[in-house]
Amino acid sequence: MSRSIRIDAVLIQAVIAGALSFAHLHDLAEAAGQTGWKAWAYPVSVDLLLVAAWRRLRTARRDRSAWTWFVIALVASLGANVATAGLLDLDHVPAWLRILVAGWPALAFLGGTLLVHTPPDRAPEPAPAPVPVVDRPEEPEPAVEISEPESAPALPEAPAPVVPPALVDHARKVATEHRTRTGTDVDTATLRARLGIPEDLASAIVAQLA
């Protein structure tokens, strides 16, 4: 989905301010002896450092280095605007200004590198508040009466399972086949595995086959 750009007074003012500041920086650099493409590169360098410092401040507002480089770039931009307003003779630029303009690329590169590759300072996490310890009077432990364990009542015996006659007939065939194949009577485990029935039902059928 495309986003439409809203054109308002603030955006127009920003374009005008950026264009004028760009032109002032170019004029100052050209007056300081930086001719040709070099004079056009200075405004780009100042604006890039200003943008890098501003982006860093958006994520870490307490970062002192970001504030430092933001102020340096802002002073360079405002200084060019003020200097080209008639307060400085651009035909006779002082030597100290030529030195500052000539050393600006190295300074801007250093600032941009530090802003991009230095992790932001994180505020230390507050330590958890200590939990107050309240002294409570010791309460006497209640006396525990030990009673002799009562004998468990005897469980009633489970009734013998009812075996359907059809199941007995089928089990008898299985027992005969087992005796023919192995020569021994079928046991409870084998009958249970062959018929898939519970152990108690298999035991009752084996007892009937005996």
Secondary structure by P-SEA (a helix, b strand, c coil): cbbbbbbcaaaaaaaaaaaaaaaaaaaaaaaacccaaaaaaaaaaaaaaaaaaaaaaaaccccaaaaaaaaaaaaaaaaaaaaaccccccccccaaaaaaaaaaaaaaaaaaaaaccccccccccccccccbbbbbccccccbbbbbcccccccccccccbbbbaaaaaaaaaaaaaaaaaccccccaaaaaaaacccaaaaaaaaaaac
